């Protein structure tokens, strides 16, 4: 081995070469099994074969091969993990001798350990995977599977085979990772309108790799409802799942076949040790990148910064509020491993000690052992990688913000500090940047309806594209719709019978226009009441289309009569909300102040409105916030005939305070600028009236649809034939 000066340098270089030898050995020849047919085939070959069958319009064969490629890839990854675990103790005797007093045979013991472990892995892989299946796949194949393109082919093949349930699942799985794919969005809408297809068919088939995000969102939901016991439990489970996913990713880095440096386009690497070092550094870089991979939601380009520290911060606060002070103290100690000098964390540490009364047991609480190991391992890898940057011309981008400066070699610190400063400036600029509404609406247009007044505008409501109008309904009309709600509204309507989608302290009732019309035809409610419910949507549309000066047509996307009733005797000490803070057309992340326009958000909604029917209840106020979901910018108290309208995007996060007594009723409406997403239920209701020879009010409808046809948006250019083919669209169940 080359003699390098300094004990640390020797240690670092030795680790690089040992890891390199292990990785380099894995790239050698693999054993061949006599029973090849029983072994896992190369999943890249299966995929290419499936694609060829697709372009040959052999739909059955294409579906079979693409499905087999997905299943085989999962099986190969599982075998790698199992073999990694089985061979963990291989060469243990040789490894133990590395620490013996006799250091003269250090190199030989190291080689013996590497060789024994590599032989174990080769044998283990050979039992389950063909020789060709153990070779590295191309970068193109990695990209295809990373972007879920196999599901793009599957949704079409299943559609051709008239297996619409499978097609819907494949389409949804692809769309989760490609939320801006307009064609797939339209396909999903098409599947939703097909007979027999339900919401349960839109499954994410890759959900196994996203469990940590499901838990993350569930924990935030419990926090919003101030259910701290459940929040703490979910954050703890989320943290454990995140660590599991990171470990799963790291194992694949270690046991996946590696391409040699010359296969990576590197010409300057000569000699076995140089190649070994280059491979090892690539392995370490792969391991380090796992935290970024796991912290990136499907369909997004950038990862969530400080993903693990963020979870720890949420967890210790939730545990403290749930009364688990000892648990909170342990998680806070764990958080301090990442940021040992953070002032807020140190202040909380003192608070927790004081809360526990300074007992001796609290002084002995240590950070979670798995996080201690995580930090120790990560820092060791960073040292090796920075050594490679300094001495071996290796390129490495540190994925973590918490990396301590002392890990970075002195010669690299100036550039490292500059990059960190640039990142901090960018984050600061992002926080200070003025919120811009790109919805295309411009508040301040005329209100022509007699008796309707502008009570609050953008300035008073302290925001952008917000308005409060009074006098939209008369007292008699409010009473009529309230009576309709009491007679016809169904418990849990829109949320599969749940008494409330957001809180157990309230019951929820809902009614759509179409359901009201059907009940009227059955003689259960008055036809005039159902028609008034329909007409109110058009009345609101005309008002808001004028006030917000929409340059294109405005279509009603969904109308929902909503009533929330406080549960008697279940209101004491309530800290939750009737509806947590959210944004109507994107997924709000208060921690990062990002709002992602992707499912399950209703991304086609452009304008939102609430038409209130009563005020004889306590609570139930609408409030607007900034993107942190905490800073309240405006409040609105409901009353009969009061209408609140606002653009549906990230400039208008909003929520509803708890209804603590009485019954709050309102008409929730959403509007879209795209004809394709108009509410087909309303048109079905209108068709039912016309079939009975009854007139339907359609103010300015023809004019609006005419203006929409001039839009350059591809989805609004649907041909008349295509529109006629659309089956009934059931509106997305949501409320304000």
Secondary structure, 3 states (H helix, E strand, C coil): CCCCCCHHHHHHHHHHHHHHHHHHHHCCCCCCCCCHHHCECCHHHHHHHHHHHHHCCCHHHHHHHHHHHHHHHHHHHHHHHHHHHHHHHCCHHHHHHCCCCCCCCHHHHHHHHHHHHHHHHHHHHHCCECCHHHCCCCHHHHHHHHCCHHHHHHHHHHHHCCCHHHHHHHHHHHHHHCCCCHHHHHHHHHHHCCCCCCHHHCCCCCHHHHHHHHHHHHHHHHHHCCCHHHHHHHHHHHHHHHHHHHHHHHHHHHHCCCCCHHHHCCCCCCCHHHHHHHHHHHHHHHHHHHHHHHCCCCCCCCCCCCHHHHHHHHHHHHHHHCCCHHHHHHHHHHHHHHCCCCHHHHHHHHHHHHHCCCCHHHHCCCCCHHHHHHHHHHHHHHHHHHHHHHHCCCCCCCCCCCCCHHHCCHHHHHHHHHHHHHHHHHHHHHHHCCCCCCCCCCCCCCCCCCCCEEEECHHHHCCCCEEEEECCCCHHHHHHHHHHHHHHCEECCCCCCCCCCCCCCEEEEEECHHHHHHHHHCCCCCHHHHHHHHHHHHHHHHHHHHHCCCCCCCEEEEEEEEEEEECCCCCCCCCCEEEEEEECCEEEECCCCEEECCCCCCCCCCEEEEEECCCCEEECCEEEECCCCCCEEEEECCCCCCEEEEECCHHHEEEEECEEEEEEEEEEEEEECCHHHCCHHHHHHHHHHHHCCCCCCCCCHHHHHHHHCCCCCHHHHCCHHHHHHCCCCCCCCCCC
